Amino acid sequence: MAKAAKTAIKSKDAKVAAEAKNWTKVIRAVRSSKSGAYTFKESIVHKDKIKDFLAQK
């Protein structure tokens, strides 16, 4: 599940600060085919592309 940052982004440019809030850190658990253990893949994804990122295999 993605979680948006709640902290205020400090920037002198309001447009840049508004655009930065559209990005989210997504962490996905991936199972290894060799050992069966889980590893985690982290990525910074635009909020419109989160479902596409999680649907990838």
Phi, psi and omega in degrees: 000137181272146179230127180280146179291135181263344183285150179286136177270122184267112179209147177286335181263113183295327181294319179293319179296320179293322180290325182295332180287350180275357182254142184226143175274125182243133178242127182237135176274131181235130182271132179285136180284334181281305187259341182084358179281156179267141171237164183241132177252125179250143179205150173263119189232144174295144186299338178280344185253008184297314181296323178295318180297316182287338180280343180294151175245000000 
